[in-house]
Amino acid sequence: MDLDNDLPSCVQARFKSDTGEETGSPLDLPLNINKDQLTLICNALLKEEDKHFLFFVKDTEITSTLKEALDVATLNSEEVVEIIYQQQAVFKVRPVTRCTSSIPGHAEAVISTSFSPSGKHLASGSGDTTVRFWDLNTQTPLHVCKGHTNWVLCISWSPDGSKLASACKQGRIMLWDPITGNQVGKTMIGHKQWVTALAWEPYIRNPECRKLASSSKDGDVRIWDTVTGHTILSLTGHSKAVTCVKWGGTGLIYTSSQDRTIKVWRAEDGILCRTLEGHAHWVNTLALSTDYVLRTGPFHPILDRLDTTNDKTVLQQRALQRYDETCSRGDERLVSGSDDFTLFLWLPEKEKRPLARMTGHQQLINDVKFSPDARIIASASFDKSVKLWESLTGKFITTLRGHVQAVYMVAWSADSRLLLSSSADSTLKVWSLKTKKLELDLPGHADEVYAVDWSPDGTYVASGGKDKVLKL
């Protein structure tokens, strides 16, 4: 008996957006319909032209035909199949192909590197106690900022891109002007041990960009007024070193610690809202599903090139609109990575219990990042691998293997199509999300690569490490 002849050749299907809105009424679709044909239908239903979509049916992506993504044998002829569509980024980031320049300058290891929110400036912090700004046009050093007396451990751009904060092993925090290279305001002193992370108040909360949060090995988190240089609030409650701090778009601050907990604080008054427990060892790293939109704030890598308004109200509205698009259900998700080899996915505003526990890594997790479109989570581990997970459910997608030593950091391209990883094996690797395979190998560093960043406008990647060289 030929089973294939007994199977339906058509199904009833309905298109639904990834935020849950139904689009049009159910249609009869042939099972052999392909992704391009689905795109044409979806554009017609939405009265759009040339939009690109990803399609999913029961959590499976339709990569060729509908039939391949469906379990046809279990289909009920009465059932209406839901095809979930998700719009893809309009612009495409070209893969990094070659190192355009190696810029020496630092006298010790480059520990952090970061592009400004607009992607127009680049800064790095080093073990040589300096912060440096680099000219992206000429690819040469621009300013050397001296003031710290110990290793610069972390740097962070204000959401409007006008200032860079840096923090050192001595626990001091300084601000710099990227245009002049001069220090802005007073040095912020208060932490008793080194600073582990910095987080600015998001642009959507306050376009003045005055408040900055810092976490420290001394177990405290401080919120600073960067204009006066004073501590506004001290968040005390962790019993061991605080490893990471994130300032969310809804006015909450999230902190992770070596005491195995994550705490959720109200930014306005420092009240502890809840403690998230579950990890069996140090929590090393945190990421928010809104990290990319909060980082880029009022800047859009493509749309804003022509529009140079300085009206803060307009810019704040623009930032808010982008935030709402990423956070359409109003839920900021948080993911935590730990020395216990696991990740947890949380809805930290509402739930004390994790949405998912993500297991599979064989060593500690050093870095975790949501893709800019907030669909996928990438985690980097000392087990030499990068793993990908679905960001709504925490479901495992795949493992990216290729590094031969610990993976330190990951960075996404702005269009969420490519992922970059840096490793102790002295290489950077670019992975394609479409094929889930290695797209490019970028050797060139002479030693471990500690820091990597992909500019928000997609044009450059910067990397730095033990060999003291910054590469673009």
Secondary structure as UniProt FT lines:
FT   HELIX           3..6
FT   STRAND          10..17
FT   TURN            18..19
FT   STRAND          22..30
FT   TURN            31..32
FT   HELIX           35..45
FT   TURN            46..47
FT   STRAND          53..57
FT   TURN            58..59
FT   STRAND          60..61
FT   HELIX           66..69
FT   HELIX           72..74
FT   TURN            77..78
FT   STRAND          80..87
FT   STRAND          102..103
FT   STRAND          110..115
FT   TURN            117..118
FT   STRAND          122..126
FT   TURN            127..128
FT   STRAND          131..135
FT   TURN            136..139
FT   STRAND          140..145
FT   STRAND          152..157
FT   TURN            159..160
FT   STRAND          164..168
FT   TURN            169..170
FT   STRAND          173..176
FT   TURN            178..180
FT   STRAND          183..188
FT   STRAND          195..200
FT   TURN            203..205
FT   TURN            207..208
FT   STRAND          211..216
FT   TURN            217..218
FT   STRAND          220..225
FT   TURN            226..229
FT   STRAND          230..236
FT   STRAND          242..247
FT   TURN            249..250
FT   STRAND          252..257
FT   TURN            258..259
FT   STRAND          262..266
FT   TURN            267..269
FT   STRAND          272..276
FT   STRAND          283..288
FT   TURN            289..290
FT   HELIX           291..296
FT   TURN            297..298
FT   TURN            301..302
FT   HELIX           303..305
FT   HELIX           312..326
FT   TURN            327..329
FT   STRAND          334..338
FT   TURN            339..340
FT   STRAND          343..346
FT   TURN            348..350
FT   STRAND          356..358
FT   STRAND          365..370
FT   TURN            372..373
FT   STRAND          376..381
FT   TURN            382..383
FT   STRAND          385..390
FT   TURN            391..393
FT   STRAND          396..401
FT   STRAND          407..412
FT   TURN            414..415
FT   STRAND          418..423
FT   TURN            424..425
FT   STRAND          428..432
FT   TURN            433..436
FT   STRAND          437..442
FT   STRAND          449..454
FT   TURN            456..457
FT   STRAND          461..465
FT   TURN            466..467
FT   STRAND          470..471
//
